[in-house]
Amino acid sequence: MLVNEIFLSLQGEGYHSGTPAVFVRFSGCNLHCPFCDTRHASGTEMTEEEIADAVKRLIPHASFPIPLLVFTGGEPALQLTPSLVASAKAAGFTVCVETNGTLPLPPNVDWVTLSPKGLWLGAEAEPVLRRADDLKVLFDGGHDPEAYAHIEATHRFLQPMDTGESARNAALMRQAADYCLAHPHWRLSLQIHKIIDIR
């Protein structure tokens, strides 16, 4: 497997926002989103055992286990295997995956965060997944999140797009908040790791 980085932080987005988590970021993606804010192209080849060992080394206190292991990317579905998920679950983790949904996932994943990109990239980026725990739709003020009303989700989040411009970001945040107030089945998701400047 090609791994970009493995690190300990707080989950910055969605339902588990603020929860301590170990992140395994896989290299590579099958989409090329022009607004992608993650540098995931480079990586180190690792076996499943090496990934598991690296994760264990990040746990600070055996008596206070980290509850979440988040597989992200890039696109983790390109590499994630049922055996790696099983070993993580056996170690006591709730296994979360952050995906664009265009590829199937191992069936033993505990929590799926689906962030579809078809509104921007067209039919080839439309998700094949039809169910998620979190549905996280980027909000740019120009696309209707209800395009994904057909996806079954326990939680539906709008996340203002990070444009790299503070004034534009502030405007999108206000618009996303207004949208949630008018459509209360959506919740606002902010990237708190960027707000508090952590990894």
N, C-alpha and C positions, 0 to 999 in steps of 0.2 A: 504494500500500500504506500501511496505517496502522501506524506503528511506535511502540511505547512507549518503548524505549530500546535503545541499542547500547553495549556496554561490554566491557572486558577483565577477566577474573578467572580463578579456578581453577574447574574443574568440581567441584561440591560433592557429587554423588550418583552412584551406580551404578558401572559398570565403569571409566569414565574419571575417577573421583574423584581430585582432586589435580592433574589435567592442565591446563596453561594453555589457555584457550579464549577466543575472541571470541563474545559472545552477542548475538544479534539477537532482541529480544523484541517480537513482534507484539501489537498491541492487540486485545482482544475475544476472546470464547470462546462456543461454542455450548452450554456447560453452565454451571450456576450452583451450584457446589459450596459448601455452607455452611462448609467447612473450608479453603477456598482461602487460601493465604498469600501470594499474588502480587497486587500492584496493577497491573493491566494495562489498565484501561478507557480511560485517556487516551492520546493519541498524536499524532504528526506525520505528515502525508502525505508520502511519499517515493517516488521512482521506484526501479527496480532499480539504475540507475546511481548514484543518490545513496546507496543502501544500500552498494553496493560501495565507493564512495569513503570513506564513513564507516568501514567496516571496515578499509580499507587504512591510514587515519590512525592506527589503534590499534596497528598492528604496531610494536613498539619498535626492533627490529633486523632489518634485511633478512637478515643472515647467520644469525639464529636465528629462523626462522619459527614462528609459533604454529600448532600442528598441527590444532586443532579449530575449526570454526565451528558453533555450536549455534543452531539456530532453535527458539525456544520461545515461550511466551505466558503467558497466554491459550492459544489453540489455533492453532498455526501453519498447520495444514492448511486453514484458512479462506482464507489468502492466498498461501501459498508456491507458486511456479511452477517448472516444470522448467528454465526459462531462468535463473532466479536461482540455482538449485542448480548448473547447468552452469557459470555464470560463477565461482561460488565454488570449484568443483573445478578449473577452469582456473587459478585463482590459487594452487593448491596445497593447499587445505584438504581435510581429511576432513569431510564435511558430515553433521552429526548433527541429528536432529529429536526433540524431546520432545513427545509427543502423547497425547491421551486415546483415540485410536484409533477414534473414531466416524466419521471421514471418510477417504477414500483420500488417499494421499500421492503426490507425484511419484515416478516409478519410479527416478530416478537418485540418490536419497538413499543415502548410504553406511551410515548407522547409525541405527536406529530404537529409541528408548526409549519403550515403551508403558506408560502408567500408567492402567489402566482405572478407571472410576468407577461402573460399574453396580451394585456392591454397595450403594452408598449412594443412588443416584439412580434406579434402576430400569431397565426395558428400553430406554428411549430413550437411555440412556448406555452401553449395552453396545457393545463395540468391534466394528467390521466388519473390522478387521485381525486376521489369524489367525497372524501371525508377527512376531517382533521380535528385535532383538539383545539388548536389555535388556527384561525384563518387570519393572516396578517396581510392586509392590502396596503401598498404604498399609496399615499395621497399626494397628488400633484396639482389638484384643483381643476384638472381638465378631463379626467376620466371618472366614470361613474362606478363606485365600488359595487353597486348592485349587479354589475356584470357577473359577479361570482355568487349571486344569490342561490344558485343551484348546488353549491358545495355545502354539504352538511358540516357544521362546525359547532362545537360546544361553546366556543368563545370567538367573537368576531372583533378584530382590532383594525383601526386605521392608524397608519404610521406616517406622519408628515415626511415627505421626501427631503433628504439632506441635499440641497443644491450647491452647498459650499459658499453661499452668499447669505450673510446673517439677516439682512432685511427681508429677502425672499423667504428664508426659513421661518422667520417670525410671522410673516403673512400666511404661509401655509399652515402653521400651527393654529393660528386663529381660525382659519377656514375649516380645518379638520375638526376643531372643537365645536364650531357652529354646526357642522354636518352631523356630528354625534348627538348634539342636542336635538336636532331635527329628526334624526333617525336613531332612536335610543337602543336599538339592537346592536349598534356598533359602540365600541369603547375606544378611547384614545390611548395609543401606545407611543411613548416617547423613548428615545434612545438614551436612557439615563447614564449609560457608561460614557457617552460623549459629554453629557451635561456635567458630570462630576469628574471627568477626565481620568477614567481608568481604562484598562485594556478591555 
